[in-house]
Amino acid sequence: MRLSDKSAIVTGGGAGIGRAICLLFAEEGASVVVADIDETGGQETASLIADAGREATFIKTDVSDEGQVMAMVDEAASAMGKIDVLINDAAAFVFGQVEEVTDADWQKVFGVNVLGPSYCVRNVMPHMKKLGGGSIVNIASVSSFIAQPAFVPYNTSKGALLQLTRCLAMDLAPHNIRVNCVCPGSVLTQATEAHRRYTGSDRDDFLREAGASNFMKRIADPREIAYGALFLASDESSFMTGSPLIMDGGATAQ
């Protein structure tokens, strides 16, 4: 029960890493608001939590629209009474080389992956200040550090999210608000499948190659990444801020 009596917002909670975070946080005692543009997936996550006897609320939200973010945060604060934790997991996966990427692609990936977290932080801040502190966890990526083929928009946005994490950590430290990020490597999610389809690769070959790029020779389950978010959200990481937690099976250590 490492999040006993805590209240958390998780964006992108309808699937993948976001859903795993929602389920784990609920198991650890948190009340959870599942925020996602995908109404079906978000409702499913909230129902899974409720079926386990925990408290969850789904709020349909496009994080690239600050008006929707503002309304979501207000509803979350009303439903839970307070906001201790914010997990910025919502992400747009836009692939391609620079000559292939349209202006709409750039606007989408930065709207969700960079502006979205900034909108969420801006609107959650007053609630955390009122509490005397809080924890914000951005789900970045090893793509924040390394170049990958035909991944220009996504990698660029995740690099920006890492720098946003550091800048927010500096500015919010006087308010006892910690800001860190988890940087996963290859994880078995719907986004991974979308990347495979983009490359046209055979599924087994794609997953084998993705696993071969790290020391552990496999890709991660979303719940493994959720444990990193749990650590950063909990008081166990009370002296951590501005830090990337790399969870990639050793891929970037080579």
C-alpha positions in Angstrom: 0.0 0.0 0.0 2.7 2.5 -1.0 0.1 5.0 -2.3 -2.4 4.6 0.6 -4.6 7.7 0.8 -3.0 9.2 -2.4 -5.0 10.5 -5.4 -3.5 10.1 -8.9 -4.3 11.3 -12.4 -3.0 9.0 -15.1 -3.3 10.3 -18.7 -3.2 7.7 -21.4 -4.7 5.2 -18.9 -6.8 3.4 -21.4 -4.1 0.9 -22.6 -0.5 -0.2 -22.5 1.8 1.3 -19.9 -0.9 3.8 -18.8 -3.4 1.0 -18.0 -0.7 -1.0 -16.1 0.1 2.1 -14.0 -3.6 2.7 -13.2 -4.1 -0.9 -12.1 -0.9 -1.0 -10.0 -1.6 2.3 -8.3 -5.1 1.2 -7.4 -3.6 -2.0 -5.9 -1.2 0.1 -3.9 -4.0 2.1 -2.4 -4.5 5.1 -4.6 -7.7 6.6 -5.9 -7.2 6.9 -9.7 -8.6 9.1 -12.4 -8.1 7.5 -15.8 -7.8 10.2 -18.4 -7.8 9.1 -22.1 -9.1 10.2 -25.5 -10.1 6.6 -26.0 -13.4 6.3 -24.2 -13.7 2.5 -24.6 -10.2 1.7 -23.3 -10.5 4.3 -20.5 -13.8 2.9 -19.3 -12.4 -0.6 -19.4 -9.5 0.4 -17.2 -11.8 2.1 -14.7 -14.1 -0.9 -14.7 -11.1 -3.3 -14.0 -10.2 -1.1 -11.0 -13.8 -0.9 -9.7 -14.2 -4.7 -10.1 -11.2 -5.2 -7.8 -12.9 -3.1 -5.2 -10.8 0.1 -5.7 -11.8 3.6 -6.6 -11.5 4.9 -10.2 -13.1 7.5 -12.4 -12.8 7.8 -16.2 -12.7 11.2 -17.8 -12.4 11.5 -21.5 -9.6 13.9 -22.3 -7.6 15.1 -25.3 -4.5 16.4 -23.5 -3.5 18.5 -26.5 -6.5 20.7 -25.8 -5.9 22.7 -22.6 -9.6 23.4 -22.2 -10.2 19.7 -21.9 -7.3 19.3 -19.5 -8.6 22.1 -17.3 -12.0 20.5 -17.1 -10.5 17.1 -16.4 -8.3 18.4 -13.6 -11.3 20.2 -12.0 -13.4 17.1 -12.2 -10.6 14.9 -10.8 -10.1 17.2 -7.9 -13.8 17.2 -7.2 -14.1 13.4 -7.4 -11.0 12.6 -5.3 -10.8 15.6 -3.1 -7.2 16.3 -3.9 -4.4 15.5 -6.4 -1.2 14.0 -5.0 0.2 12.4 -8.2 0.2 13.2 -11.9 1.4 10.6 -14.4 1.8 12.0 -18.0 1.6 8.9 -20.1 -0.6 9.9 -23.0 1.4 9.8 -26.2 1.2 10.1 -30.0 3.3 7.7 -31.9 4.3 9.4 -35.2 6.9 7.7 -37.3 8.8 8.7 -40.4 11.9 10.4 -41.8 12.0 14.2 -42.0 11.0 14.4 -45.7 7.9 12.3 -45.0 6.6 14.1 -42.0 3.8 16.7 -42.5 3.1 19.8 -40.5 0.0 18.0 -39.1 2.3 15.2 -37.9 4.5 17.6 -36.1 1.6 19.4 -34.5 0.0 16.1 -33.4 3.2 14.7 -31.8 4.2 17.9 -30.0 0.6 18.6 -29.0 0.2 15.3 -27.2 3.8 14.5 -26.1 5.0 17.9 -25.1 2.2 20.5 -24.8 -0.1 17.9 -23.2 2.2 17.3 -20.2 2.8 21.0 -19.8 -1.0 21.7 -19.8 -1.5 18.9 -17.2 1.2 20.2 -15.0 0.0 23.8 -15.2 -3.5 22.9 -14.1 -2.5 20.4 -11.4 0.1 22.8 -9.8 -2.4 24.8 -7.8 -3.8 21.6 -6.2 -0.4 20.3 -5.3 0.8 23.6 -3.9 -2.3 23.6 -1.7 -1.3 20.2 -0.4 2.3 21.3 0.2 3.7 19.1 -2.5 3.3 16.3 -4.9 4.9 14.0 -7.5 4.8 14.3 -11.3 6.0 11.5 -13.5 6.4 11.9 -17.2 6.6 8.8 -19.3 9.5 9.6 -21.6 11.5 7.0 -23.5 15.0 5.7 -24.4 14.0 7.7 -27.6 14.7 10.8 -25.4 18.4 9.8 -25.6 19.1 7.9 -28.8 18.4 8.2 -32.5 16.3 5.5 -34.2 15.6 5.1 -37.9 12.5 6.7 -39.3 11.5 8.0 -35.9 12.2 11.7 -36.3 8.9 13.2 -34.9 8.5 10.8 -31.9 12.2 10.9 -30.9 12.3 14.7 -31.1 9.2 15.0 -28.9 10.5 12.6 -26.3 13.8 14.5 -26.2 11.8 17.6 -25.5 9.8 15.8 -22.8 13.1 14.9 -21.0 14.2 18.5 -21.0 10.7 19.6 -19.9 11.1 17.2 -16.9 14.4 18.8 -15.9 13.1 22.4 -16.2 9.9 21.7 -14.3 11.9 19.9 -11.5 13.9 23.1 -11.1 11.0 25.5 -11.1 8.7 23.4 -8.9 11.2 22.3 -6.3 10.4 25.3 -4.0 6.9 24.0 -3.8 8.0 20.5 -2.8 6.7 19.2 -6.1 9.0 16.5 -7.6 9.2 15.9 -11.3 10.9 12.9 -12.8 10.5 10.7 -15.8 10.5 7.0 -16.7 12.3 6.1 -19.9 11.2 2.7 -21.1 12.8 0.7 -23.9 10.9 -1.8 -26.0 7.6 -2.7 -24.3 4.8 -5.0 -25.6 2.0 -2.5 -26.1 -0.4 -1.4 -28.9 2.1 1.2 -29.9 4.7 -1.4 -30.4 2.3 -3.2 -32.7 1.7 0.0 -34.6 5.4 0.5 -35.1 5.7 -3.1 -36.4 2.9 -2.5 -38.9 4.6 0.7 -40.0 7.8 -1.2 -40.8 6.0 -4.0 -42.4 7.9 -6.6 -40.3 6.8 -10.0 -39.4 5.6 -9.9 -35.8 7.8 -12.6 -34.4 10.8 -11.2 -36.2 10.1 -7.7 -35.0 9.7 -8.7 -31.4 12.8 -10.9 -31.6 14.9 -8.0 -33.0 13.5 -5.6 -30.5 14.6 -7.9 -27.6 18.0 -8.6 -29.2 18.9 -5.0 -28.8 19.2 -5.2 -25.0 21.2 -7.2 -22.5 18.2 -9.2 -21.3 17.2 -10.3 -24.8 13.5 -9.6 -24.4 11.0 -6.8 -24.4 9.2 -5.6 -21.3 5.7 -6.2 -20.0 3.9 -2.9 -19.3 3.6 -3.8 -15.6 7.4 -3.8 -15.3 7.4 -0.2 -16.3 4.5 0.6 -14.0 6.7 -0.3 -11.1 9.1 2.4 -12.0 6.3 4.9 -12.1 5.2 3.6 -8.7 8.6 4.2 -7.2 8.8 7.8 -8.5 5.2 8.5 -7.4 5.7 7.2 -3.9 7.6 8.7 -0.9 10.3 6.1 -1.5 11.8 8.5 -4.1 11.5 11.6 -1.9 15.0 12.8 -2.7 14.7 12.4 -6.5 13.7 15.1 -8.9 14.7 16.0 -12.4 15.8 12.4 -12.9 15.3 10.0 -15.8 14.7 6.4 -14.6 15.9 4.3 -17.6 14.1 0.9 -17.8 15.3 -0.7 -21.1 16.9 -4.0 -20.2 20.4 -2.4 -20.7 19.8 -1.3 -24.3 21.4 2.2 -23.8 24.2 0.8 -21.6 25.9 -0.8 -24.6 
